[in-house]
Amino acid sequence: MKTTKIEWTDKTWNPVTGCSKVSAGCANCYAEVMARRLKAMGQEKYKDGFDVTLHDSVLQDPLRWQKPHTIFVCSMSDLFHEEVPFEFIDKVIKVIETTPHHNYQILTKRAERMANYFARRFVPHNTWLGVTVDVKKSKERIDYLRNLNASIKFLSCEPLLEDLGVINLQGIDWIIVGGESGVKARPMKETWATSIMEQTNEQGSNFFFKQWGTWGSDGIKRNKKLNGKQLNGKIYQSMPKFERPRI
């Protein structure tokens, strides 16, 4: 059963919460807003607000989910944040290895640290690795990802904040594109998104347009539900093909 509003995943699992800003896309972080709200509501897990916090108590949660799920790891953090020790990441990866009936999606803005971690470690077959690419400067993260031996490698171009120009998608299986949401959202131009879609089609990757966000394709600010999920009048939400191992 799907338990998250994120269109491209079924569940979220947060053995780490909290983060810090490293790029332009972090400016209006939804996770930071949510963490502060949950702290104000008195939720014990978020008593430290958006400070980086490790949660051993939820490490075993995926072992209790008997039905197969696609699980977004650390939707409220970045697993490869500098304050998360490799020893703790080892614990997370151990759970992933122990639950091959699930797919796990790990997305980071700290591509170099992720590459350093996996330089001497095996990437489990059921792990999808991704990096955020929101502005041209962050395209450098793609090369760190490209060289990793993951079953599925993906980019999250959300929030897309400028035209990314030419993108080398060699070895990249899936590209997610979306505009920013919230009262301080920055607009996304349609040409930025269609450029990525065209390059994705040309290079044989899967393209997933998530949303327009607060600003519509017409440049008008409104409720994101009214702006919809269509690009050039169509829905594009392709997923990469992935076969779970038989267990």
C-alpha positions in Angstrom: 0.0 0.0 0.0 1.3 3.4 -1.0 1.8 5.6 2.1 3.5 8.7 0.7 2.4 11.5 -1.6 5.7 11.3 -3.5 4.6 10.1 -7.0 7.6 8.0 -7.8 7.8 5.8 -4.6 5.6 3.8 -2.3 7.0 4.3 1.1 9.6 6.5 2.9 12.1 5.3 5.5 14.0 7.8 7.6 16.8 6.3 9.7 18.3 9.8 9.5 16.5 13.1 9.8 17.8 16.6 9.5 20.2 18.2 7.0 22.0 21.4 6.0 22.0 23.5 2.8 24.6 22.8 0.1 23.1 24.2 -3.1 20.5 26.5 -4.6 17.8 23.9 -4.5 18.0 23.7 -0.7 16.9 27.3 -0.1 13.2 26.4 0.5 13.7 22.9 1.7 10.3 21.1 2.2 11.8 18.7 4.7 13.1 21.5 7.0 9.6 23.1 7.1 8.0 19.7 7.8 10.6 18.8 10.5 9.9 22.1 12.4 6.2 21.5 12.1 6.5 18.0 13.5 8.7 19.3 16.4 6.0 21.9 17.2 3.5 19.1 17.3 5.6 17.3 19.9 6.7 14.3 17.8 9.6 12.7 19.6 11.5 11.8 16.4 11.8 15.5 15.6 12.6 16.9 19.0 15.8 18.2 17.5 14.1 19.9 14.7 16.2 19.8 11.5 19.5 19.0 13.2 21.0 15.8 11.7 19.8 12.9 14.0 20.4 9.2 13.7 17.5 6.9 14.5 18.6 3.3 15.4 15.1 2.7 16.6 13.7 2.6 13.0 16.5 0.7 11.3 14.6 -2.6 11.4 11.3 -1.2 10.1 11.7 -2.6 6.5 12.1 -6.1 7.9 8.5 -5.9 9.1 7.1 -4.9 5.7 6.4 -8.3 4.1 4.9 -7.0 0.9 7.4 -5.7 -1.7 7.7 -1.9 -1.7 9.7 0.8 -3.5 11.2 2.8 -0.6 12.7 6.3 -0.7 15.5 6.3 1.9 15.9 9.5 4.0 13.2 11.7 2.5 13.8 13.9 5.5 17.5 14.0 5.2 20.5 13.1 3.1 22.0 9.7 4.0 25.5 10.9 2.8 25.5 14.0 4.9 28.9 14.7 6.5 27.5 14.1 10.0 26.3 10.6 9.2 29.2 8.2 10.0 30.0 5.5 7.4 29.4 3.0 10.2 25.8 4.1 10.5 25.4 4.0 6.7 26.7 0.4 6.9 23.8 -0.4 9.2 21.3 1.0 6.6 22.9 -0.9 3.8 22.8 -4.1 5.8 19.0 -3.8 6.2 18.7 -3.2 2.5 20.7 -6.3 1.8 18.6 -8.3 4.2 15.3 -7.3 2.5 15.8 -8.1 -1.2 12.1 -8.0 -1.9 12.1 -4.2 -1.6 13.6 -1.6 -3.9 15.4 1.2 -2.2 15.9 4.7 -3.7 18.7 6.8 -2.2 19.0 10.4 -3.4 21.8 12.7 -2.4 23.3 16.1 -3.1 26.6 14.8 -1.7 27.6 12.8 -4.7 31.4 12.8 -3.9 30.8 11.4 -0.4 28.5 8.7 -1.8 31.2 7.7 -4.3 33.8 7.6 -1.6 31.5 5.3 0.5 30.9 2.8 -2.3 34.5 2.9 -3.5 35.2 -0.1 -1.2 31.7 -1.4 -0.8 29.2 -3.3 -2.9 26.0 -1.6 -4.0 23.2 -4.0 -3.3 21.2 -5.1 -6.4 18.0 -3.6 -5.0 19.4 -0.2 -4.5 18.7 2.7 -6.8 21.3 5.6 -6.5 20.5 9.1 -7.5 21.8 12.7 -7.3 20.0 16.0 -7.4 20.7 18.3 -10.4 18.9 21.6 -10.0 21.3 24.1 -11.6 24.1 23.8 -14.2 26.8 23.8 -11.5 25.4 20.6 -9.9 25.8 18.6 -13.2 29.3 17.7 -11.8 27.5 15.3 -9.5 26.4 13.1 -12.4 30.0 11.8 -13.1 30.3 10.6 -9.5 27.0 8.7 -9.9 27.8 7.4 -13.4 30.9 5.5 -12.2 29.0 3.6 -9.5 27.8 0.0 -10.1 24.1 0.5 -9.2 21.2 -1.4 -10.9 19.4 1.9 -11.4 21.0 5.3 -11.5 18.8 8.4 -11.6 18.7 12.2 -11.5 16.3 14.4 -9.6 16.0 17.7 -11.4 13.7 19.1 -8.8 13.3 21.9 -8.1 14.6 22.8 -11.6 15.9 26.3 -11.3 17.5 27.0 -14.6 18.2 25.6 -18.1 20.7 22.8 -17.6 22.0 23.0 -21.1 23.5 19.8 -22.6 23.5 16.8 -20.3 25.5 13.6 -20.7 23.1 10.9 -19.7 25.3 8.0 -20.5 24.7 5.3 -17.9 21.7 7.2 -16.3 18.5 5.2 -16.3 15.9 7.7 -15.1 15.4 11.5 -14.9 12.8 13.1 -12.6 11.9 16.8 -13.3 9.7 19.1 -11.3 9.0 22.6 -10.3 9.2 24.1 -6.8 6.3 24.3 -4.3 5.6 26.6 -1.4 5.0 30.3 -0.8 8.6 31.1 -1.7 8.7 28.9 -4.8 10.8 30.0 -7.8 9.3 29.5 -11.2 10.3 26.9 -13.7 10.2 27.6 -17.5 8.6 25.0 -19.8 11.6 25.1 -22.1 13.9 24.0 -19.3 11.8 20.9 -18.7 11.2 20.0 -22.4 15.0 20.3 -23.1 15.7 17.6 -20.5 12.8 15.5 -21.9 14.2 15.7 -25.4 17.7 14.8 -24.3 16.3 11.9 -22.2 14.5 10.5 -25.3 17.5 10.9 -27.5 19.8 9.2 -25.1 17.4 6.4 -24.2 16.6 7.1 -20.5 13.3 7.2 -18.8 11.6 10.6 -18.2 9.3 11.4 -15.2 7.6 14.8 -15.0 6.5 15.1 -11.4 4.8 18.5 -11.2 4.8 22.1 -12.1 4.6 23.2 -8.5 3.4 26.6 -7.4 4.1 28.3 -10.8 2.2 27.0 -13.8 3.5 26.6 -17.4 1.8 30.0 -18.1 4.0 31.7 -15.5 1.1 32.3 -13.1 1.3 31.5 -9.4 -1.5 29.3 -8.0 -2.3 26.2 -6.1 0.0 23.4 -7.4 -2.9 21.0 -7.9 -4.4 23.4 -10.4 -1.1 23.6 -12.3 -1.2 19.9 -12.8 1.4 17.4 -14.0 1.2 17.8 -17.8 4.1 18.9 -19.9 3.2 20.1 -23.4 -0.3 18.8 -22.7 0.7 15.2 -21.8 1.6 13.2 -18.8 5.1 11.8 -18.8 5.8 9.5 -15.9 8.0 6.7 -17.2 9.7 4.4 -14.7 12.9 2.4 -15.3 12.5 -1.4 -15.7 13.8 -3.3 -12.7 13.4 -7.0 -11.8 13.5 -7.9 -8.2 15.5 -11.1 -7.5 13.5 -14.2 -6.8 13.6 -15.2 -3.1 
